[in-house]
C-alpha cells in the first residue's frame, strides 16, 4: 500500500480515538472470519482462513524423523511461511523475504513452546514412535495469498485449524528393536489418529495508533501504526508467546495492559473460533 496523506492519517486516528473505525467497526471488533479445512488433499492436514480481505493457507505434512536433541520421547514441529508476490507488490524480493521470516518467527514463538517442548501447541510426546530413534515431525507451511492486514493472527487461526485437521497415519515397528539398530517402520495410510489441539493458541494482535489500540488491523491501519503487540493465548487464557512489532517503544505498563486485554478477548473469541473450526471439519470439502 502506498503512502497515505496527513489528512487520511488524522481521519483514521480520530476515528479510532472515538471508537469508530473507517469500516464501521469499534476498536475491539473483528472482521468476518471464514475457515475451510481439508483444502490440500496431498497433505496430512490443511486449512484456509480468510479474515476480511486477508487470505492465508496452511498445510501440515507428517514425516518420519529423529527426536529433538535431549528429548528422546518427543516428536518435532517445524514452521515456515511464504508470502506470495501476487498477494501484494511489496512482497516482491527482499520485502517479501523479510516479512516471511517475521511471520515465521512469530508463529514459532507461539506454537513451538520452550526448549524442552513445554508450552507447545500440542503434546509433542504424542508424536513419539520409538524413543530416541524415530518420531513424527510435523512440517507446517503457511502461504499468504492475499494481504489486507493482520497476517499473523490469520495464520495462527489457519495453523490451529490445519493441526486439528491433521491425521497421523498408523505405524508399526516391524524390526530394529536392538539398541544399535535403526527401527523399520510400516506406515498404514488407511488408518489415522487426530491431534489434540485443545490447548493450541491463536494470536490476538493489538495495534497502537495515537493513544489507542485495537484488534484486527487492516493494511491501511497498519500502514501508520506506531507499534503492535501480538499475544498468543489459548482458550484457558494462558499466554504462550508475545511478539512486539513497530518502531515506537512501549512502557512496560502499556504492554502488560495490552496482554491483559488480549487475555480478556480470548475468553469469548477463542471458543467461538473453536466452534467455527469444528464446523469446518464437519463439511466435506468435495461437496
C-alpha positions in Angstrom: 0.0 0.0 0.0 1.3 3.4 -0.9 1.8 6.3 1.5 -1.4 8.0 2.8 -1.8 11.7 3.3 -1.6 13.5 6.6 -5.3 14.2 6.4 -6.1 10.5 6.0 -3.8 9.7 9.0 -5.6 12.3 11.1 -9.0 10.9 10.0 -8.1 7.3 10.9 -6.5 8.3 14.2 -9.5 10.4 15.1 -12.0 7.7 14.3 -10.0 5.1 16.4 -9.9 7.6 19.3 -13.7 7.8 19.1 -14.1 4.0 18.8 -15.3 4.2 15.2 -13.0 2.9 12.5 -13.2 3.7 8.8 -15.0 0.4 8.1 -17.6 0.9 10.9 -16.0 -1.4 13.5 -15.2 -0.5 17.1 -11.7 -0.9 18.4 -12.3 -4.5 19.7 -14.4 -5.7 16.8 -13.0 -8.3 14.3 -13.8 -8.6 10.6 -15.7 -11.6 9.3 -13.7 -14.8 9.5 -14.1 -17.8 7.1 -12.4 -21.1 7.8 -12.2 -24.1 5.5 -10.3 -27.3 6.2 -9.0 -30.2 4.1 -8.2 -27.9 1.2 -5.0 -29.8 0.2 -5.7 -33.5 -0.4 -2.0 -34.4 -0.5 -1.3 -33.0 3.0 -2.0 -34.8 6.3 -3.9 -31.7 7.3 -4.7 -28.3 5.8 -6.8 -25.2 6.1 -7.6 -21.8 4.6 -8.6 -18.8 6.6 -10.0 -15.5 5.3 -10.1 -12.5 7.7 -11.7 -9.7 5.8 -9.5 -9.2 2.7 -6.6 -11.3 4.1 -6.4 -14.8 2.8 -3.9 -17.4 4.0 -3.5 -21.2 3.6 -1.6 -23.7 5.8 -0.6 -27.3 5.2 0.7 -29.9 7.6 2.9 -32.8 6.4 3.8 -35.6 8.8 7.2 -37.0 8.1 9.3 -39.7 9.9 12.3 -38.2 11.6 14.6 -38.2 14.6 13.6 -36.9 18.0 14.9 -33.5 19.0 18.3 -33.5 20.8 17.8 -34.0 24.5 14.1 -35.0 24.1 14.2 -38.7 23.1 10.4 -39.3 23.8 9.2 -36.2 21.8 8.4 -35.5 18.2 9.0 -32.3 16.4 7.3 -29.4 14.6 8.7 -27.0 12.0 7.1 -23.9 10.7 7.7 -21.9 7.5 5.7 -19.0 6.0 5.9 -17.7 2.4 4.3 -14.5 1.1 3.1 -14.9 -2.5 4.2 -12.0 -4.7 0.7 -12.0 -6.1 -0.7 -11.1 -2.7 1.0 -7.7 -2.6 3.5 -6.0 -4.9 5.6 -5.2 -1.8 6.2 -8.9 -1.3 8.5 -8.9 -4.4 12.1 -9.7 -3.5 13.6 -8.8 -0.2 10.5 -7.2 1.3 8.6 -10.5 1.0 11.6 -12.5 2.4 11.8 -10.2 5.5 8.0 -10.4 6.1 8.0 -14.2 5.6 10.8 -14.5 8.2 9.0 -12.2 10.6 5.8 -14.2 10.3 7.6 -17.5 10.7 9.3 -16.4 13.9 6.0 -15.1 15.3 4.4 -18.4 14.8 7.4 -20.3 16.1 7.3 -18.2 19.3 3.6 -19.0 19.7 3.3 -22.7 18.7 6.6 -24.5 19.3 7.0 -23.9 23.1 10.2 -23.8 25.1 13.5 -25.6 24.6 12.1 -28.6 26.5 8.9 -28.7 24.5 6.8 -27.3 27.3 4.1 -24.9 26.2 3.9 -26.3 22.6 0.6 -26.1 20.8 0.2 -29.9 21.0 1.7 -32.5 23.4 4.9 -33.4 21.5 5.2 -36.7 23.3 2.2 -37.9 21.3 4.4 -37.8 18.2 6.9 -40.4 19.5 7.3 -43.7 17.8 10.5 -45.3 19.1 12.2 -43.4 22.0 15.5 -41.9 20.9 15.2 -43.2 17.3 12.0 -42.3 15.4 9.2 -39.8 15.7 6.7 -37.8 13.7 7.9 -34.4 12.6 5.1 -32.0 11.6 6.2 -29.7 8.8 3.8 -26.7 8.9 3.8 -24.5 5.8 1.9 -21.2 5.6 1.2 -19.2 2.4 -0.1 -15.7 2.3 -2.5 -15.5 -0.7 -3.9 -12.0 -0.2 -2.9 -9.3 2.3 -5.2 -6.8 3.9 -3.6 -6.6 7.4 -3.4 -8.8 10.5 -1.5 -11.6 8.7 0.0 -13.2 11.9 -3.4 -13.6 13.5 -5.0 -15.1 10.4 -2.1 -17.5 10.0 -2.4 -18.6 13.7 -6.1 -19.5 13.1 -5.1 -21.4 10.0 -2.3 -23.3 11.8 -4.7 -24.3 14.6 -7.4 -25.4 12.1 -4.8 -27.3 10.0 -3.5 -29.1 13.1 -7.0 -30.1 14.1 -7.5 -31.4 10.5 -4.3 -33.5 10.6 -4.4 -37.2 10.7 -1.3 -39.2 11.8 -1.0 -42.5 9.9 -1.0 -45.7 11.9 2.6 -47.0 12.3 4.0 -50.4 13.4 7.6 -51.2 14.3 8.4 -54.4 12.5 12.1 -54.6 13.0 15.1 -52.9 14.6 14.4 -53.4 18.3 18.1 -53.7 19.3 19.7 -50.5 20.7 22.2 -50.2 17.9 19.7 -50.8 15.1 17.5 -48.3 13.2 13.9 -49.4 13.5 12.0 -50.4 10.5 8.6 -48.8 10.4 5.5 -49.7 8.4 3.1 -46.9 7.8 -0.6 -47.5 7.2 -2.2 -44.5 5.5 -5.6 -46.1 5.6 -5.8 -45.6 9.4 -5.0 -42.4 11.2 -5.4 -40.6 14.6 -6.2 -37.0 15.2 -4.1 -34.5 17.2 -5.4 -32.9 20.4 -5.3 -29.2 19.7 -7.4 -28.1 22.7 -4.5 -26.1 24.1 -3.3 -24.7 20.8 -3.3 -20.9 20.9 -4.4 -18.2 18.5 -2.7 -14.9 18.2 -4.5 -11.7 19.1 -2.7 -8.6 17.9 -3.3 -5.2 19.4 -2.2 -2.3 17.2 -1.4 1.1 18.6 -2.3 4.2 16.7 -2.2 7.5 18.6 -3.1 6.7 22.3 -5.5 3.9 21.4 -5.0 0.3 20.5 -7.3 -2.1 18.7 -7.7 -5.6 17.2 -7.6 -6.9 13.6 -5.9 -4.0 11.9 -6.4 -3.5 8.1 -3.5 -2.9 5.9 -4.5 0.8 5.8 -4.4 1.0 9.6 -1.1 -0.9 9.8 0.5 1.5 7.3 0.9 4.2 10.0 0.9 2.1 13.2 3.3 3.2 15.9 3.6 -0.3 17.4 1.8 -3.6 17.8 1.9 -6.4 20.4 0.9 -9.9 19.2 -0.2 -12.1 22.1 -0.6 -15.9 21.6 -3.3 -17.1 24.0 -5.0 -20.4 24.5 -8.7 -20.9 25.5 -7.6 -21.1 29.2 -6.2 -17.6 28.9 -2.6 -18.9 29.2 -0.1 -16.7 27.3 2.0 -18.9 25.0 4.1 -16.1 23.3 4.4 -12.4 22.8 5.8 -10.6 19.8 6.3 -6.8 19.5 6.4 -5.0 16.2 6.8 -1.4 15.1 9.5 1.2 15.9 7.9 3.0 18.8 8.8 1.9 22.3 6.1 0.9 24.8 6.1 1.4 28.5 6.1 -1.9 30.4 2.7 -1.0 32.0 1.2 -0.5 28.5 2.5 -3.9 27.3 1.1 -5.5 30.4 -2.3 -3.8 29.8 -2.3 -5.0 26.2 -1.6 -8.6 27.2 -4.4 -8.4 29.7 -6.8 -7.1 27.1 -5.8 -9.9 24.8 -6.5 -12.4 27.5 -9.9 -11.0 28.2 -10.8 -11.0 24.5 -9.7 -14.7 24.3 -12.4 -15.8 26.8 -15.1 -15.3 24.1 -13.1 -15.1 20.9 -11.3 -18.5 21.0 -14.3 -20.6 22.0 -16.2 -19.1 19.1 -13.3 -19.8 16.7 -13.1 -23.4 18.0 -16.8 -23.9 17.2 -16.1 -22.5 13.7 -13.2 -24.8 13.1 -15.2 -27.8 14.3 -18.0 -26.8 11.9 -15.5 -26.6 9.1 -14.3 -30.1 9.9 -17.8 -31.5 9.5 -18.1 -30.1 5.9 -17.0 -32.4 3.1 -14.5 -30.3 1.0 -15.7 -32.1 -2.1 -19.3 -31.3 -1.6 
